[in-house]
Amino acid sequence: MKFNAKEEFELYALMYVASLDFKVTKDELAYMSKGVAAETYQHVSEMFQADNDAETVESILQGSAAYLPTDELKADFINKLKDLAKVDSLHPMELASLSSLEKLICHK
C-alpha cells in the first residue's frame, strides 16, 4: 500500500474530492492543509498528481480497507469528504462522484 499513515490516506482522498470539479480553490487548499506538515502535504500531493483516476480510486479503496475498519470510521471519513466538497459550491459532478465513492467504501 502506498500510504505510510492514515493522515496520508485522508489527505490523498481529500485531494481527490477537491479536484472533482477540475479546480481547487484557496478555501479547499486551506481545509486540506490544516494541521498537516508541509512535507507530508508535498509528498501526498506528488503521489496524487502521479496517479491516474483508476489508480486514485484503487488507492482510496486500499486506504479505506486499511485505515477504516469500522462502519463508524467509514461514516466519519465520508463526512469529512463531504465537508470539503461543501467548502465551495457543491458541483453536481462532485455530488455524483462522492456518492459513488461512498458506495464503494461503505459497501465493499
N, C-alpha and C positions, 0 to 999 in steps of 0.2 A: 504494500500500500504506500502511496506517495506522501501521506501526512505523518509527521512526527508527533503531532499533538492535536487535541481536539480544537484548540484555538486556530490552528492552520486550516483544519477542515471547515470550521464555521466561517472563517474569513473567505475561503475559496468559494463556498456556497453563496455567501453574500455578494461576492464579486459577480457571480453568475446572475443572480437576480437583478443586480444593479444594471447589468449590461443587456437585459432582455429587450429593452426598448431602444437599443443601439446608441444610447447616450448615458453617460454617468455624470450626474450633477454634483455641484460642490456639497450640497447637503447630504447626498448619498456617500460621497467620499468621507465626509466628517463622521457620519454614522458608522461606516465600516472601520475607520481607523481609530475610533475611540477606544482607548485602553490597550491598543496593540503597539508593540515596539516597532520602530521604523524598519529594523532589519527583517522582522517577521513579515511585515506588510510587503516589503520589497520582494522577499523570497516567494511569497504566495502569489503576488502579482505576476512574477516571471513564470511560475508554474501555470497559472491561469491563462496567460497570453500564449503560451506554447501549445496549449491543448485545443483540439477542435471540439465542436459541440458534442459529439458522441463520447469522446474521452472525458469531457467535463461531466456529463451526466453519469457516466460509469464511475468516475472518481467520487462524485457526491454519493452515489449509492453504496460504494465501498466504505466511505467515511461514515455514513449513517449506520451501516451494519456494525462497524467497529465502535463507534462512539455514542450511539443512541440505542441501547439495548432494551429500553422500556417504552411503552406507549406514551407515558408521561414526558419522557425526554424528547421523543419524536414530536409530540404536540408543541412543546416549548420551542423546539427548533423551528418548526413550521411557522409559529407565531413570530419568531424573530425575523424570518424571511419576509413575512407579510408586513411587519413593521417597517422594514427597509423599503419595501415596494411603495408604502404609503408616504414616504418622506417627500416624494414629489407626487405629481398627479398620477394615479394608477392607470397605466396604459392597458388597453384591452389585451395586448399580447402578453404583458406581464401577468395579468389575471389568469389567462388560459395556461400559460407555462407553469405558474405557481400551482394551479390546480392539478396539472399532470404530475409535477414533481411531488406534490403531497400524496397523490395516489401511489406513486412508485415507492416512496419512503414508508408510508404508513401501512401499506397493504402487501408488502413484499414478504 
